[in-house]
């Protein structure tokens, strides 16, 4: 079975725990990297030390927000096709519109409990090419 590689960029470590826990219950072989800054994620990606199948990025982060990171991704020929999911704690049409315009695969509100995280990750993976390329039960 193919390993599913996930990069998660978020300044909240609790969200990382929930996303990874949900991913572990959905995918037999997850490869997961978590960074708290977009600049650290860029290092992973530029050095090709970890090329993910999907990226989850928080919108509200210090220095570089999720939309700016997404715009950077879409300018990188080797990375621009990676499905990117933007997450936010605040439901604002403007943020959703920015995410869509920047090329986000999807936009989700961050959940507050594990069951909602599980459903978010399941939905996010189902809308990406990953679901079609693996034999996972996503």
LUMDREN-642007 format. One line per 5 residues: for each residue z, y, x of N, C-alpha, C, O. Coordinates in Angstrom, 2 decimals, always signed. Last residue first. Example, Ala and Ser with C-alpha at 12.3 -4.5 7.8 and 13.67 -1.06 7.14 Angstrom:
residues 2
+7.08,-2.25,+12.85,+7.14,-1.06,+13.67,+7.87,+0.03,+12.90,+8.04,+1.14,+13.41 | +7.80,-5.69,+13.19,+7.80,-4.50,+12.30,+7.80,-3.30,+13.20,+8.46,-3.32,+14.24
***
This chain:
residues 138
+2.85,+5.68,-10.65,+3.24,+7.05,-10.94,+2.88,+7.43,-12.35,+3.13,+8.56,-12.77 | +2.92,+3.21,-9.29,+3.08,+3.27,-10.74,+3.53,+4.67,-11.17,+4.47,+4.82,-11.94 | +0.37,+2.99,-6.80,+1.73,+3.27,-7.24,+1.76,+3.35,-8.75,+0.74,+3.54,-9.40 | -1.89,+2.53,-5.41,-1.57,+1.58,-6.47,-0.14,+1.76,-6.94,+0.49,+0.82,-7.42 | -3.83,+5.51,-4.89,-2.79,+4.54,-4.55,-2.57,+3.57,-5.71,-3.03,+3.80,-6.83
-5.65,+7.35,-5.78,-5.92,+6.67,-4.51,-4.89,+5.61,-4.14,-5.07,+4.90,-3.15 | -4.72,+8.57,-8.06,-5.95,+7.79,-8.16,-6.21,+6.94,-6.92,-6.92,+5.94,-6.98 | -2.49,+9.91,-7.14,-2.33,+8.91,-8.20,-3.56,+8.01,-8.31,-3.43,+6.83,-8.62 | -3.66,+11.70,-5.33,-2.78,+10.63,-4.86,-2.68,+9.52,-5.89,-2.76,+8.33,-5.56 | -4.87,+13.77,-6.60,-5.73,+12.67,-6.17,-4.90,+11.47,-5.72,-5.38,+10.34,-5.72
-2.54,+14.76,-9.20,-3.20,+14.88,-7.90,-4.06,+13.66,-7.63,-4.00,+12.66,-8.34 | -1.10,+14.37,-11.44,-2.21,+15.33,-11.53,-2.95,+15.48,-10.21,-3.90,+16.26,-10.13 | +0.92,+12.64,-10.70,-0.11,+12.14,-11.62,-1.31,+13.08,-11.70,-2.42,+12.64,-12.00 | +2.59,+14.26,-9.21,+1.81,+13.24,-8.52,+0.67,+12.72,-9.41,-0.41,+12.41,-8.91 | +3.65,+15.83,-11.33,+2.92,+16.45,-10.22,+2.05,+15.43,-9.50,+0.89,+15.70,-9.21
+4.96,+13.93,-12.93,+3.85,+14.71,-13.47,+2.99,+15.30,-12.35,+1.76,+15.28,-12.42 | +6.92,+13.06,-11.06,+6.00,+12.11,-11.68,+4.76,+12.83,-12.22,+3.64,+12.39,-11.99 | +8.27,+15.44,-10.58,+7.55,+14.78,-9.48,+6.53,+13.78,-10.04,+5.42,+13.68,-9.53 | +9.28,+15.93,-13.20,+8.43,+16.90,-12.53,+7.61,+16.22,-11.44,+6.39,+16.40,-11.37 | +10.88,+13.66,-13.68,+9.72,+13.93,-14.53,+8.75,+14.92,-13.89,+7.54,+14.78,-14.02
+12.80,+14.08,-11.64,+12.02,+12.85,-11.69,+10.74,+13.07,-12.50,+9.65,+12.71,-12.06 | +13.90,+16.50,-12.47,+13.19,+16.43,-11.20,+12.29,+15.20,-11.18,+11.14,+15.27,-10.74 | +15.10,+15.62,-14.85,+14.02,+16.59,-14.93,+13.22,+16.65,-13.63,+12.00,+16.82,-13.65 | +17.02,+13.89,-13.79,+16.01,+13.38,-14.72,+14.83,+14.33,-14.83,+13.68,+13.89,-14.90 | +18.63,+15.65,-12.17,+17.77,+14.62,-11.58,+16.69,+14.15,-12.53,+15.53,+14.01,-12.12
+18.46,+19.17,-13.14,+19.11,+17.86,-13.01,+18.11,+16.81,-12.56,+16.90,+17.04,-12.57 | +17.01,+21.50,-13.21,+18.41,+21.60,-12.78,+19.11,+20.25,-12.68,+20.23,+20.18,-12.18 | +13.64,+22.20,-11.99,+14.64,+21.65,-12.91,+16.05,+21.79,-12.35,+16.25,+22.14,-11.19 | +11.49,+24.89,-11.57,+12.43,+23.97,-10.92,+13.44,+23.49,-11.94,+14.04,+24.29,-12.67 | +8.38,+24.90,-13.22,+9.72,+25.47,-13.11,+10.62,+24.45,-12.46,+10.53,+23.26,-12.77
+5.25,+24.49,-11.54,+6.36,+23.96,-12.33,+7.60,+24.81,-12.15,+7.85,+25.37,-11.08 | +1.81,+24.39,-11.26,+2.98,+25.25,-11.16,+4.05,+24.67,-12.07,+3.78,+24.38,-13.24 | -0.90,+22.94,-9.34,-0.07,+23.07,-10.52,+1.10,+24.00,-10.22,+1.34,+24.35,-9.06 | -2.58,+23.50,-7.26,-2.93,+22.37,-8.12,-2.16,+22.48,-9.45,-2.69,+22.16,-10.51 | -3.39,+26.86,-6.45,-2.37,+25.83,-6.67,-2.90,+24.74,-7.59,-3.58,+25.02,-8.57
-5.06,+29.00,-5.84,-5.55,+27.64,-5.68,-4.52,+26.54,-5.84,-4.74,+25.42,-5.40 | -4.47,+31.57,-6.46,-4.42,+31.21,-5.03,-4.86,+29.77,-4.77,-5.01,+29.36,-3.62 | -4.50,+31.55,-9.21,-5.55,+32.29,-8.51,-5.61,+31.92,-7.02,-6.68,+31.96,-6.41 | -2.14,+30.07,-9.69,-3.44,+29.55,-10.11,-4.57,+30.23,-9.33,-5.49,+29.57,-8.85 | -0.23,+31.87,-8.66,-0.35,+30.50,-8.13,-1.72,+29.92,-8.47,-2.37,+29.33,-7.60
-0.61,+34.11,-10.30,-0.82,+34.21,-8.85,-1.04,+32.83,-8.23,-1.92,+32.65,-7.39 | +0.13,+33.00,-12.78,-1.23,+33.49,-12.58,-1.57,+33.61,-11.09,-2.67,+33.26,-10.67 | +2.86,+32.45,-12.26,+1.94,+31.37,-12.64,+0.49,+31.79,-12.37,-0.28,+31.03,-11.79 | +3.74,+35.05,-11.86,+3.84,+34.08,-10.77,+2.89,+32.91,-11.03,+2.21,+32.45,-10.12 | +3.24,+36.17,-14.42,+2.62,+36.75,-13.23,+2.62,+35.76,-12.05,+1.63,+35.64,-11.33
+4.88,+34.75,-16.12,+3.44,+34.57,-16.23,+2.74,+35.08,-14.98,+1.75,+34.49,-14.53 | +7.74,+33.22,-15.00,+7.05,+34.49,-15.13,+5.56,+34.23,-15.15,+5.04,+33.54,-14.27 | +10.64,+31.64,-14.80,+9.37,+31.53,-15.52,+8.79,+32.92,-15.75,+9.29,+33.69,-16.57 | +12.20,+30.89,-11.83,+12.03,+31.89,-12.87,+10.66,+31.75,-13.50,+9.64,+31.74,-12.80 | +12.12,+29.11,-9.84,+13.29,+29.04,-10.72,+13.14,+29.98,-11.91,+13.88,+29.86,-12.89
+9.15,+27.26,-8.98,+9.90,+28.52,-9.12,+11.09,+28.31,-10.04,+11.07,+27.44,-10.91 | +6.56,+25.78,-6.99,+7.79,+25.65,-7.79,+8.49,+27.00,-7.85,+8.43,+27.79,-6.90 | +3.27,+24.67,-6.71,+4.19,+25.78,-6.56,+5.35,+25.59,-7.52,+5.16,+25.27,-8.70 | +1.58,+22.21,-4.98,+2.35,+22.46,-6.21,+3.32,+23.59,-5.93,+4.13,+23.49,-5.01 | -1.53,+21.41,-3.73,-0.31,+22.18,-3.51,+0.30,+22.55,-4.85,-0.36,+23.11,-5.73
-3.60,+19.00,-2.27,-3.02,+19.52,-3.51,-1.68,+20.20,-3.22,-0.82,+19.63,-2.56 | -5.73,+19.87,+0.33,-4.43,+19.24,+0.02,-3.90,+19.84,-1.27,-3.76,+21.05,-1.38 | -7.96,+21.25,+1.06,-8.10,+20.31,-0.05,-6.78,+19.60,-0.41,-6.74,+18.81,-1.36 | -7.31,+22.78,+3.31,-7.54,+23.45,+2.03,-7.67,+22.51,+0.83,-7.50,+22.95,-0.31 | -7.10,+21.73,+5.84,-5.94,+21.63,+4.93,-6.23,+22.07,+3.51,-5.47,+21.75,+2.59
-9.23,+22.22,+7.46,-8.71,+20.85,+7.45,-7.61,+20.65,+6.41,-7.23,+19.51,+6.14 | -9.65,+25.05,+7.05,-10.65,+24.04,+6.64,-10.09,+22.62,+6.55,-10.46,+21.88,+5.63 | -7.47,+27.27,+5.74,-7.54,+26.28,+6.81,-8.49,+25.16,+6.41,-8.17,+24.38,+5.51 | -7.11,+28.83,+3.58,-7.98,+29.37,+4.62,-8.17,+28.39,+5.78,-8.95,+28.65,+6.70 | -5.25,+27.56,+2.03,-6.62,+27.57,+1.52,-7.61,+28.16,+2.51,-8.82,+28.03,+2.33
-2.91,+28.15,+3.49,-3.42,+26.77,+3.41,-4.91,+26.77,+3.03,-5.72,+26.07,+3.64 | -2.62,+30.90,+2.88,-2.87,+30.48,+4.25,-3.48,+29.08,+4.28,-4.46,+28.83,+4.99 | -2.06,+30.71,+0.14,-3.27,+31.42,+0.57,-3.63,+31.06,+2.02,-4.81,+30.91,+2.34 | +0.41,+29.39,+0.34,-0.73,+28.73,-0.31,-2.05,+29.40,+0.10,-3.04,+28.71,+0.36 | +1.94,+31.41,+1.50,+1.74,+30.15,+2.21,+0.52,+29.42,+1.64,-0.30,+28.89,+2.40
+1.87,+33.27,-0.59,+1.29,+33.63,+0.72,+1.03,+32.38,+1.56,+0.02,+32.30,+2.25 | +3.23,+31.76,-2.51,+1.84,+32.15,-2.75,+1.16,+32.53,-1.43,+0.02,+32.14,-1.18 | +5.82,+31.44,-1.44,+4.96,+30.29,-1.68,+3.50,+30.63,-1.89,+2.62,+29.87,-1.48 | +6.48,+34.03,+1.06,+6.68,+33.33,-0.22,+5.64,+32.23,-0.39,+4.71,+32.10,+0.40 | +8.01,+34.59,+4.04,+6.71,+34.22,+3.47,+6.95,+33.46,+2.16,+7.55,+32.39,+2.16
+10.80,+35.87,+3.93,+9.70,+36.16,+4.87,+8.33,+35.84,+4.27,+7.56,+36.77,+4.01 | +12.39,+33.54,+1.71,+12.42,+34.71,+2.61,+11.19,+34.73,+3.52,+10.63,+33.68,+3.84 | +10.90,+32.58,-1.40,+11.46,+32.24,-0.10,+11.47,+33.50,+0.75,+10.67,+34.42,+0.55 | +9.86,+31.61,-4.35,+10.80,+32.60,-3.82,+11.43,+32.10,-2.53,+12.37,+31.31,-2.55 | +8.25,+29.25,-4.65,+7.66,+30.59,-4.68,+8.56,+31.59,-3.98,+8.10,+32.35,-3.12
+8.15,+26.28,-2.71,+8.92,+27.21,-3.54,+8.25,+28.57,-3.53,+7.73,+28.99,-2.49 | +5.80,+23.69,-2.72,+6.28,+24.91,-2.08,+6.98,+25.80,-3.10,+6.48,+26.04,-4.20 | +4.66,+20.56,-1.89,+5.48,+21.28,-2.87,+6.02,+22.51,-2.16,+6.65,+22.39,-1.10 | +1.66,+18.98,-1.16,+2.65,+19.95,-0.71,+3.34,+20.53,-1.94,+2.69,+20.94,-2.90 | +0.28,+15.77,-0.35,+0.61,+16.80,-1.35,+1.70,+17.69,-0.77,+2.55,+17.25,+0.01
-0.21,+14.43,+1.91,-1.11,+14.18,+0.79,-0.91,+15.21,-0.30,-1.82,+15.49,-1.08 | +0.18,+16.18,+5.10,+0.62,+15.59,+3.84,-0.52,+15.29,+2.87,-1.62,+15.82,+2.99 | +0.35,+15.60,+8.38,-0.61,+16.10,+7.39,-0.30,+15.41,+6.07,-0.49,+14.20,+5.93 | +2.09,+16.26,+11.09,+2.33,+15.69,+9.77,+1.35,+16.33,+8.80,+1.52,+17.50,+8.44 | +1.03,+17.25,+13.34,+2.06,+16.24,+13.51,+2.41,+15.58,+12.18,+2.96,+14.48,+12.15
-0.84,+19.26,+13.59,-1.26,+18.00,+12.98,-0.26,+16.88,+13.21,-0.63,+15.70,+13.27 | -0.14,+21.73,+14.25,-0.06,+20.74,+15.33,-0.51,+19.36,+14.86,-0.57,+18.42,+15.65 | -0.35,+22.93,+11.75,-1.24,+23.36,+12.84,-1.27,+22.36,+13.99,-2.31,+22.16,+14.62 | +1.71,+21.60,+10.31,+0.32,+21.49,+9.91,-0.66,+21.88,+11.02,-1.68,+21.22,+11.20 | +4.10,+22.26,+11.61,+3.76,+20.86,+11.32,+2.25,+20.72,+11.13,+1.61,+19.84,+11.71
+3.82,+25.10,+11.50,+3.86,+24.39,+12.79,+3.50,+22.92,+12.62,+2.70,+22.38,+13.38 | +4.00,+25.58,+8.77,+2.74,+25.87,+9.45,+2.68,+25.16,+10.80,+1.62,+24.68,+11.21 | +6.70,+24.96,+8.39,+5.67,+24.11,+7.78,+4.32,+24.33,+8.45,+3.58,+23.37,+8.69 | +7.83,+27.12,+9.73,+8.07,+25.77,+10.23,+7.02,+24.80,+9.66,+6.53,+23.93,+10.38 | +6.93,+29.19,+8.04,+6.50,+29.16,+9.45,+6.74,+27.78,+10.07,+5.92,+27.33,+10.86
+8.20,+28.72,+5.63,+6.76,+28.51,+5.70,+6.29,+28.43,+7.15,+5.36,+27.69,+7.46 | +11.34,+26.98,+5.81,+10.50,+28.17,+5.98,+9.02,+27.79,+6.04,+8.66,+26.68,+6.44 | +12.60,+24.63,+5.59,+13.17,+25.73,+4.83,+12.36,+27.01,+4.96,+12.66,+28.01,+4.30 | +11.04,+21.46,+5.03,+11.29,+22.63,+5.86,+11.85,+23.73,+4.98,+11.60,+23.77,+3.78 | +10.73,+17.99,+5.05,+11.29,+19.16,+4.37,+11.48,+20.27,+5.38,+12.03,+20.05,+6.46
+8.70,+15.21,+4.50,+9.16,+16.23,+5.43,+9.61,+17.43,+4.61,+8.98,+17.82,+3.64 | +8.29,+11.78,+3.92,+8.73,+13.07,+3.38,+9.20,+13.98,+4.51,+9.98,+13.57,+5.37 | +6.60,+9.19,+2.75,+6.84,+9.85,+4.02,+7.11,+11.30,+3.65,+6.22,+11.97,+3.11 | +7.28,+6.40,+0.64,+7.13,+7.84,+0.81,+7.37,+8.25,+2.27,+8.25,+7.70,+2.94 | +6.36,+3.73,-0.68,+6.40,+4.11,+0.73,+6.21,+5.62,+0.88,+5.12,+6.08,+1.21
+6.55,+3.57,-3.50,+7.11,+2.52,-2.64,+7.29,+2.95,-1.20,+8.26,+2.57,-0.55 | +7.56,+6.15,-5.62,+6.59,+5.72,-4.62,+7.25,+4.69,-3.71,+8.35,+4.90,-3.22 | +9.69,+6.77,-7.30,+8.34,+6.70,-7.85,+7.32,+6.06,-6.91,+6.33,+5.49,-7.36 | +12.01,+7.01,-5.93,+12.02,+6.12,-7.08,+10.63,+5.91,-7.68,+10.42,+4.99,-8.47 | +11.36,+8.91,-4.04,+11.73,+7.56,-3.59,+11.75,+6.55,-4.73,+11.53,+5.36,-4.50
+11.06,+11.18,-5.66,+9.90,+10.61,-4.98,+10.17,+9.16,-4.56,+9.31,+8.30,-4.71 | +13.75,+11.64,-6.33,+12.77,+11.32,-7.37,+11.55,+10.64,-6.75,+11.06,+9.64,-7.28 | +14.75,+12.24,-3.76,+15.32,+11.13,-4.54,+14.34,+10.69,-5.64,+14.13,+9.50,-5.84 | +13.24,+14.50,-3.08,+13.11,+13.26,-2.31,+13.64,+12.06,-3.08,+13.05,+10.98,-3.05 | +14.14,+16.32,-5.04,+12.73,+15.96,-4.96,+12.55,+14.64,-4.21,+11.80,+13.77,-4.65
+16.92,+16.44,-4.48,+16.44,+15.98,-5.78,+14.98,+15.53,-5.71,+14.62,+14.49,-6.26 | +16.89,+17.44,-1.81,+17.55,+16.17,-2.13,+16.99,+15.61,-3.45,+16.63,+14.44,-3.52 | +15.60,+19.88,-2.16,+15.00,+18.86,-1.32,+15.59,+17.49,-1.65,+14.86,+16.50,-1.75 | +17.45,+21.26,-3.65,+16.17,+20.92,-4.27,+15.45,+19.84,-3.47,+14.77,+18.99,-4.04 | +19.39,+21.63,-1.70,+19.68,+20.78,-2.86,+18.40,+20.36,-3.56,+18.28,+19.22,-4.01
+18.27,+23.49,+0.06,+18.35,+22.09,+0.48,+18.68,+21.16,-0.68,+18.27,+19.99,-0.65 | +16.14,+26.01,-0.44,+17.31,+25.40,-1.09,+17.33,+23.90,-0.77,+16.51,+23.14,-1.29 | +13.78,+26.99,+0.46,+14.97,+27.47,+1.14,+16.26,+26.92,+0.52,+17.36,+27.33,+0.90 | +11.07,+24.78,+0.99,+12.01,+25.39,+0.06,+13.24,+25.85,+0.82,+13.69,+25.16,+1.73 | +8.47,+22.63,+1.05,+8.95,+23.86,+1.67,+9.80,+24.60,+0.66,+9.32,+24.99,-0.40
+7.57,+19.40,+1.69,+8.30,+20.23,+0.73,+8.85,+21.43,+1.49,+9.61,+21.28,+2.45 | +5.03,+17.08,+1.88,+5.67,+18.20,+2.58,+6.29,+19.09,+1.51,+5.63,+19.48,+0.55 | +4.50,+13.64,+1.78,+4.85,+14.83,+1.02,+5.51,+15.85,+1.95,+6.43,+15.52,+2.70 | +2.43,+10.86,+1.71,+3.06,+11.86,+2.58,+3.25,+13.16,+1.79,+2.30,+13.71,+1.23 | +2.55,+7.59,+0.87,+2.34,+8.91,+0.28,+3.15,+9.91,+1.11,+4.37,+9.82,+1.20
+0.87,+4.83,+2.25,+2.04,+5.70,+2.31,+1.67,+7.04,+1.69,+0.60,+7.56,+1.95 | -0.72,+2.25,+0.45,-0.82,+3.50,+1.17,+0.51,+4.25,+1.13,+1.18,+4.30,+0.10 | +0.00,-1.19,+0.84,+0.00,+0.00,+0.00,+0.00,+1.25,+0.88,+0.65,+1.28,+1.92
***
